[in-house]
Each structure stands twice: as C-alpha cells, then as structure tokens.
Amino acid sequence: MKNKKALSEVVTVMLMILVVLGSVTAIWTVIYNFSHNRLNKAGSCYNTFEKINLNDDYTCYNSTSKVMQFSISRQNIAMDYLLVSISLNDSSRIYKLYDFVTEIENLTDYTTGNSNVSLPGNESGKTYNAANIEEFPVLIEIAPNINNNQCDVSSKIEDIVDCK
C-alpha cells in the first residue's frame, strides 16, 4: 500500500508541473503574438512624420469654384498607399493615392488636369485638385499605409486659406 501512495503523489506533482507549463506556454503565446504585431506596426510607421508632408504654401480652398487644392511632398519612403482626408463640418472626403496611376473621381492632377493620379515620386512633390467640395474644409490630413499597417496622421493643416 505504501508504494501506491508514493506513486500517486509523484503523479500528482507531475500533473501539477504539466498544468503550470501548459499555462505558461499559453500565456507566453498570447503575449508574444500581441507584442510582435504591435512592434511590426510601430517599426513600419517609425519616422514617417518628416518624410511625407502637406505643403502649406500650395494648400487652399477656392470658395468660388468649390475646389480644394493640396500639395504633397515626399522624401524617400516606401508605402502601399497614402490616405488623404478632407474634413468638412458634417462629413469628409477620403482619397487613396498609390504609387501607380489610378483614376479617382473628383480628384485631378493640378498640372495636367487629368483624373489619373498617383503619389509623388520619392524626393518630389505633387499638387492635386479635389472638386465638388461644397463647403469650406476645416482640416486636411494625410496618413501613409506601410507594409499593410495603417500609420497615424503624418501631416495635417487646420487653418486652410481661401485661394483667392
């Protein structure tokens, strides 16, 4: 009988060790996946604030023609696309600009007037016209998407002037 009792204590201790190891492994997996995803996003978006900007000098709203003109300057930065958000009092307009040419409704290249638009190339800038903006915009913001991670706003202009 003594041998059976000693054997059950050993089994109990081994089961407790297995339960603790299983719990630690499960908790570690959850923490690792959470932190790994956060670090990947932070790494992708790190140091974008000075690399893609709105240019104050060429950003304005023409209240007569209802056109918002905005200019983007880009340093050497790779991105999937750039979100441009023009906020009005009760709504907003959002445009997605890619490195490749895309036709976007109510958005044209300032110099060509063409609705086939793309992001400015690295180390350059480009100006755009957003048509049919019926009221004076209160804010324009841009936010890059890098490695399928949506970054925070990298540049914004709140005091939009009239182009007149």
MIDOSE-1310 file (N, C-alpha, C; in nm, 2 decimals, decimal comma, always signed):
residues 164
mknk	+0,08/-0,12/+0,00/+0,00/+0,00/+0,00/+0,08/+0,13/+0,00; +0,20/+0,13/+0,07/+0,28/+0,24/+0,08/+0,33/+0,28/-0,06; +0,36/+0,18/-0,14/+0,42/+0,21/-0,28/+0,31/+0,28/-0,36; +0,19/+0,24/-0,35/+0,08/+0,31/-0,43/+0,06/+0,45/-0,39
kals	+0,07/+0,48/-0,26/+0,05/+0,62/-0,21/+0,16/+0,71/-0,26; +0,29/+0,66/-0,26/+0,40/+0,74/-0,31/+0,39/+0,76/-0,46; +0,34/+0,66/-0,53/+0,33/+0,67/-0,67/+0,22/+0,78/-0,71; +0,11/+0,78/-0,63/+0,01/+0,88/-0,66/+0,05/+1,02/-0,63
evvt	+0,14/+1,04/-0,53/+0,20/+1,17/-0,50/+0,29/+1,22/-0,62; +0,37/+1,13/-0,67/+0,45/+1,16/-0,78/+0,37/+1,20/-0,90; +0,27/+1,12/-0,93/+0,18/+1,15/-1,04/+0,11/+1,29/-1,02; +0,07/+1,32/-0,90/+0,01/+1,45/-0,87/+0,10/+1,56/-0,90
vmlm	+0,23/+1,55/-0,85/+0,33/+1,65/-0,87/+0,36/+1,67/-1,02; +0,37/+1,56/-1,09/+0,39/+1,57/-1,24/+0,28/+1,64/-1,31; +0,15/+1,60/-1,27/+0,04/+1,67/-1,33/+0,04/+1,82/-1,31; +0,07/+1,86/-1,18/+0,07/+2,00/-1,15/+0,18/+2,07/-1,23
ilvv	+0,30/+2,01/-1,25/+0,40/+2,07/-1,33/+0,36/+2,08/-1,47; +0,29/+1,98/-1,53/+0,24/+1,99/-1,67/+0,13/+2,10/-1,68; +0,04/+2,12/-1,58/-0,06/+2,22/-1,59/+0,01/+2,36/-1,58; +0,11/+2,38/-1,50/+0,18/+2,51/-1,49/+0,25/+2,53/-1,62
lgsv	+0,32/+2,44/-1,67/+0,39/+2,45/-1,80/+0,30/+2,49/-1,92; +0,18/+2,42/-1,92/+0,08/+2,45/-2,02/+0,03/+2,59/-2,01; +0,00/+2,63/-1,89/-0,05/+2,77/-1,86/+0,05/+2,87/-1,90; +0,18/+2,85/-1,87/+0,28/+2,95/-1,90/+0,30/+2,95/-2,05
taiw	+0,30/+2,84/-2,12/+0,31/+2,84/-2,27/+0,19/+2,91/-2,33; +0,07/+2,90/-2,29/-0,04/+2,96/-2,34/-0,03/+3,12/-2,32; +0,00/+3,16/-2,20/+0,01/+3,30/-2,17/+0,13/+3,36/-2,25; +0,24/+3,29/-2,27/+0,35/+3,34/-2,34/+0,31/+3,36/-2,49
tviy	+0,24/+3,26/-2,54/+0,20/+3,27/-2,68/+0,11/+3,39/-2,71; +0,02/+3,42/-2,62/-0,07/+3,54/-2,64/+0,01/+3,67/-2,63; +0,09/+3,68/-2,53/+0,17/+3,80/-2,51/+0,27/+3,82/-2,62; +0,33/+3,71/-2,67/+0,43/+3,73/-2,78/+0,36/+3,77/-2,91
nfsh	+0,24/+3,71/-2,94/+0,17/+3,75/-3,06/+0,12/+3,89/-3,06; +0,07/+3,93/-2,94/+0,03/+4,07/-2,93/+0,14/+4,17/-2,94; +0,25/+4,15/-2,87/+0,36/+4,24/-2,88/+0,43/+4,24/-3,01; +0,44/+4,12/-3,07/+0,51/+4,11/-3,21/+0,43/+4,19/-3,31
nrln	+0,30/+4,18/-3,31/+0,21/+4,26/-3,41/+0,23/+4,41/-3,38; +0,23/+4,45/-3,26/+0,24/+4,59/-3,22/+0,38/+4,64/-3,27; +0,49/+4,56/-3,24/+0,62/+4,61/-3,28/+0,64/+4,62/-3,43; +0,57/+4,52/-3,50/+0,58/+4,53/-3,65/+0,52/+4,66/-3,70
kags	+0,40/+4,69/-3,65/+0,33/+4,81/-3,69/+0,41/+4,93/-3,65; +0,46/+4,94/-3,53/+0,54/+5,05/-3,49/+0,67/+5,07/-3,58; +0,73/+4,95/-3,61/+0,85/+4,96/-3,69/+0,82/+5,01/-3,83; +0,71/+4,97/-3,89/+0,67/+5,01/-4,02/+0,65/+5,16/-4,03
cynt	+0,59/+5,21/-3,93/+0,54/+5,35/-3,93/+0,64/+5,44/-3,86; +0,75/+5,39/-3,81/+0,85/+5,47/-3,74/+0,91/+5,57/-3,84; +0,92/+5,70/-3,79/+0,99/+5,80/-3,87/+0,93/+5,84/-4,00; +0,79/+5,84/-4,01/+0,72/+5,88/-4,13/+0,68/+6,03/-4,12
feki	+0,69/+6,09/-4,01/+0,64/+6,23/-3,99/+0,71/+6,33/-4,07; +0,83/+6,32/-4,09/+0,91/+6,42/-4,17/+0,93/+6,37/-4,32; +0,88/+6,26/-4,35/+0,90/+6,20/-4,49/+0,79/+6,22/-4,58; +0,67/+6,25/-4,54/+0,56/+6,27/-4,62/+0,47/+6,38/-4,56
nlnd	+0,46/+6,50/-4,63/+0,40/+6,62/-4,57/+0,31/+6,69/-4,67; +0,22/+6,76/-4,61/+0,13/+6,85/-4,68/+0,21/+6,99/-4,69; +0,21/+7,05/-4,80/+0,28/+7,18/-4,82/+0,18/+7,29/-4,80; +0,20/+7,37/-4,69/+0,11/+7,48/-4,66/+0,10/+7,58/-4,77
dytc	+0,21/+7,61/-4,84/+0,21/+7,71/-4,95/+0,12/+7,68/-5,06; +0,09/+7,56/-5,09/+0,01/+7,52/-5,21/-0,12/+7,45/-5,17; -0,16/+7,47/-5,04/-0,29/+7,40/-5,00/-0,39/+7,51/-4,96; -0,50/+7,52/-5,03/-0,60/+7,62/-5,01/-0,74/+7,57/-5,07
ynst	-0,84/+7,65/-5,04/-0,97/+7,62/-5,09/-1,03/+7,74/-5,17; -1,07/+7,71/-5,29/-1,13/+7,81/-5,37/-1,28/+7,81/-5,35; -1,34/+7,90/-5,28/-1,48/+7,90/-5,25/-1,57/+7,93/-5,37; -1,51/+7,99/-5,47/-1,59/+8,02/-5,59/-1,61/+7,89/-5,68
skvm	-1,50/+7,82/-5,70/-1,50/+7,70/-5,79/-1,53/+7,57/-5,71; -1,53/+7,58/-5,57/-1,56/+7,47/-5,48/-1,45/+7,36/-5,50; -1,33/+7,40/-5,52/-1,21/+7,31/-5,54/-1,11/+7,33/-5,43; -1,07/+7,22/-5,37/-0,97/+7,22/-5,27/-0,84/+7,18/-5,33
qfsi	-0,74/+7,27/-5,33/-0,61/+7,24/-5,38/-0,52/+7,20/-5,27; -0,44/+7,09/-5,28/-0,35/+7,05/-5,18/-0,22/+6,99/-5,25; -0,11/+7,01/-5,18/+0,02/+6,97/-5,23/+0,09/+6,88/-5,13; +0,14/+6,77/-5,18/+0,21/+6,67/-5,10/+0,36/+6,66/-5,14
srqn	+0,45/+6,67/-5,04/+0,59/+6,65/-5,07/+0,63/+6,52/-5,01; +0,72/+6,45/-5,08/+0,76/+6,31/-5,03/+0,91/+6,30/-5,04; +0,97/+6,25/-4,93/+1,11/+6,21/-4,93/+1,12/+6,07/-4,97; +1,23/+6,01/-4,94/+1,25/+5,87/-4,98/+1,18/+5,78/-4,88
iamd	+1,06/+5,74/-4,91/+0,98/+5,65/-4,83/+0,89/+5,56/-4,91; +0,90/+5,43/-4,88/+0,81/+5,33/-4,95/+0,68/+5,31/-4,87; +0,57/+5,31/-4,95/+0,44/+5,29/-4,88/+0,35/+5,22/-4,98; +0,25/+5,16/-4,92/+0,15/+5,09/-5,00/+0,05/+5,19/-5,07
yllv	+0,01/+5,29/-4,99/-0,07/+5,40/-5,04/-0,08/+5,51/-4,93; -0,14/+5,62/-4,97/-0,15/+5,73/-4,88/-0,30/+5,77/-4,87; -0,35/+5,78/-4,75/-0,49/+5,82/-4,73/-0,48/+5,98/-4,72; -0,57/+6,04/-4,79/-0,59/+6,19/-4,78/-0,73/+6,21/-4,74
sisl	-0,75/+6,28/-4,63/-0,88/+6,30/-4,57/-0,90/+6,46/-4,56; -1,01/+6,50/-4,63/-1,05/+6,64/-4,62/-1,18/+6,64/-4,54; -1,17/+6,71/-4,42/-1,28/+6,71/-4,33/-1,36/+6,84/-4,35; -1,49/+6,82/-4,36/-1,58/+6,93/-4,37/-1,66/+6,94/-4,23
ndss	-1,75/+7,03/-4,22/-1,82/+7,04/-4,09/-1,90/+6,91/-4,06; -1,97/+6,85/-4,15/-2,05/+6,74/-4,12/-2,01/+6,61/-4,19; -1,91/+6,61/-4,27/-1,86/+6,49/-4,35/-1,72/+6,51/-4,38; -1,67/+6,41/-4,46/-1,53/+6,42/-4,50/-1,52/+6,34/-4,64
riyk	-1,41/+6,38/-4,71/-1,38/+6,31/-4,83/-1,25/+6,24/-4,81; -1,24/+6,11/-4,85/-1,12/+6,04/-4,84/-1,07/+5,98/-4,97; -0,95/+6,00/-5,00/-0,89/+5,96/-5,12/-0,77/+5,87/-5,09; -0,75/+5,77/-5,18/-0,63/+5,68/-5,16/-0,54/+5,70/-5,28
lydf	-0,42/+5,74/-5,25/-0,32/+5,77/-5,36/-0,22/+5,65/-5,36; -0,19/+5,60/-5,47/-0,10/+5,49/-5,49/+0,02/+5,53/-5,57; +0,13/+5,46/-5,56/+0,25/+5,48/-5,65/+0,22/+5,47/-5,80; +0,12/+5,39/-5,83/+0,08/+5,37/-5,97/-0,04/+5,46/-6,00
vtei	-0,06/+5,48/-6,12/-0,17/+5,57/-6,17/-0,30/+5,51/-6,15; -0,39/+5,58/-6,09/-0,53/+5,54/-6,06/-0,63/+5,65/-6,09; -0,74/+5,62/-6,15/-0,84/+5,72/-6,17/-0,93/+5,73/-6,05; -0,93/+5,86/-6,00/-1,01/+5,88/-5,87/-1,11/+5,99/-5,90
enlt	-1,23/+5,96/-5,88/-1,34/+6,06/-5,91/-1,32/+6,19/-5,83; -1,34/+6,30/-5,89/-1,33/+6,43/-5,84/-1,19/+6,47/-5,79; -1,09/+6,40/-5,83/-0,95/+6,43/-5,79/-0,87/+6,44/-5,92; -0,80/+6,55/-5,94/-0,72/+6,56/-6,06/-0,58/+6,61/-6,02
dytt	-0,49/+6,59/-6,11/-0,35/+6,64/-6,10/-0,36/+6,79/-6,14; -0,30/+6,87/-6,06/-0,30/+7,02/-6,07/-0,24/+7,06/-6,21; -0,13/+7,00/-6,24/-0,06/+7,05/-6,36/-0,12/+7,00/-6,49; -0,17/+6,88/-6,49/-0,23/+6,82/-6,62/-0,38/+6,83/-6,62
gnsn	-0,45/+6,84/-6,51/-0,59/+6,84/-6,51/-0,65/+6,70/-6,53; -0,56/+6,60/-6,53/-0,60/+6,46/-6,56/-0,65/+6,39/-6,43; -0,76/+6,31/-6,44/-0,81/+6,24/-6,32/-0,73/+6,11/-6,29; -0,63/+6,08/-6,38/-0,55/+5,96/-6,35/-0,43/+6,02/-6,27
vslp	-0,43/+5,99/-6,14/-0,34/+6,04/-6,04/-0,26/+5,94/-5,97; -0,14/+5,98/-5,92/-0,06/+5,89/-5,84/+0,01/+5,97/-5,73; +0,07/+5,90/-5,64/+0,16/+5,97/-5,54/+0,27/+6,04/-5,61; +0,33/+6,14/-5,55/+0,45/+6,20/-5,60/+0,56/+6,09/-5,58
gnes	+0,66/+6,09/-5,67/+0,77/+6,00/-5,66/+0,86/+6,04/-5,54; +0,95/+5,95/-5,50/+1,04/+5,98/-5,39/+1,12/+6,10/-5,43; +1,14/+6,18/-5,32/+1,22/+6,31/-5,33/+1,15/+6,41/-5,43; +1,02/+6,41/-5,43/+0,95/+6,51/-5,51/+0,82/+6,55/-5,45
gkty	+0,74/+6,63/-5,52/+0,61/+6,67/-5,47/+0,51/+6,68/-5,58; +0,38/+6,69/-5,55/+0,28/+6,70/-5,65/+0,16/+6,77/-5,59; +0,09/+6,85/-5,67/-0,03/+6,92/-5,63/-0,15/+6,86/-5,69; -0,26/+6,86/-5,62/-0,39/+6,80/-5,66/-0,50/+6,90/-5,65
naan	-0,61/+6,87/-5,72/-0,73/+6,95/-5,71/-0,85/+6,85/-5,67; -0,91/+6,87/-5,56/-1,03/+6,79/-5,52/-1,15/+6,88/-5,55; -1,23/+6,83/-5,65/-1,35/+6,91/-5,69/-1,47/+6,87/-5,61; -1,58/+6,96/-5,63/-1,71/+6,93/-5,56/-1,70/+6,93/-5,41
ieef	-1,62/+7,01/-5,36/-1,61/+7,03/-5,21/-1,70/+7,15/-5,18; -1,82/+7,12/-5,14/-1,93/+7,22/-5,13/-1,92/+7,32/-5,02; -1,84/+7,29/-4,92/-1,83/+7,38/-4,81/-1,68/+7,40/-4,77; -1,65/+7,50/-4,70/-1,51/+7,53/-4,67/-1,46/+7,42/-4,58
pvli	-1,35/+7,35/-4,62/-1,29/+7,25/-4,53/-1,23/+7,30/-4,40; -1,24/+7,22/-4,30/-1,19/+7,26/-4,17/-1,05/+7,19/-4,14; -1,02/+7,09/-4,22/-0,90/+7,01/-4,19/-0,86/+6,92/-4,31; -0,73/+6,91/-4,34/-0,69/+6,81/-4,43/-0,57/+6,73/-4,36
eiap	-0,58/+6,60/-4,38/-0,48/+6,51/-4,31/-0,43/+6,41/-4,41; -0,31/+6,36/-4,39/-0,26/+6,25/-4,47/-0,20/+6,15/-4,38; -0,21/+6,02/-4,41/-0,16/+5,91/-4,33/-0,12/+5,80/-4,42; +0,01/+5,76/-4,42/+0,06/+5,65/-4,51/+0,02/+5,52/-4,45
ninn	+0,01/+5,42/-4,55/-0,01/+5,28/-4,51/+0,12/+5,21/-4,56; +0,19/+5,15/-4,47/+0,32/+5,09/-4,49/+0,32/+4,94/-4,45; +0,36/+4,86/-4,54/+0,36/+4,71/-4,51/+0,23/+4,66/-4,45; +0,12/+4,71/-4,51/-0,02/+4,68/-4,47/-0,05/+4,72/-4,33
nqcd	+0,02/+4,82/-4,28/-0,01/+4,88/-4,15/-0,05/+5,03/-4,17; -0,17/+5,06/-4,12/-0,22/+5,20/-4,13/-0,15/+5,28/-4,03; -0,07/+5,38/-4,07/+0,01/+5,46/-3,98/-0,08/+5,58/-3,93; -0,04/+5,64/-3,83/-0,11/+5,76/-3,78/-0,09/+5,88/-3,88
vssk	-0,16/+5,98/-3,86/-0,15/+6,10/-3,94/-0,01/+6,15/-3,94; +0,05/+6,18/-4,05/+0,19/+6,22/-4,06/+0,19/+6,37/-4,08; +0,08/+6,43/-4,14/+0,08/+6,58/-4,16/-0,06/+6,62/-4,17; -0,09/+6,74/-4,12/-0,22/+6,80/-4,13/-0,22/+6,95/-4,14
iedi	-0,32/+7,01/-4,19/-0,34/+7,15/-4,20/-0,48/+7,18/-4,15; -0,49/+7,27/-4,05/-0,62/+7,30/-3,99/-0,66/+7,44/-4,03; -0,57/+7,53/-4,06/-0,60/+7,67/-4,10/-0,59/+7,68/-4,25; -0,70/+7,63/-4,31/-0,70/+7,63/-4,46/-0,74/+7,77/-4,51
vdck	-0,67/+7,82/-4,60/-0,70/+7,96/-4,65/-0,77/+7,95/-4,78; -0,83/+8,06/-4,82/-0,91/+8,08/-4,94/-0,80/+8,11/-5,05; -0,81/+8,04/-5,17/-0,72/+8,05/-5,28/-0,73/+8,19/-5,35; -0,83/+8,27/-5,32/-0,85/+8,39/-5,40/-0,73/+8,48/-5,39
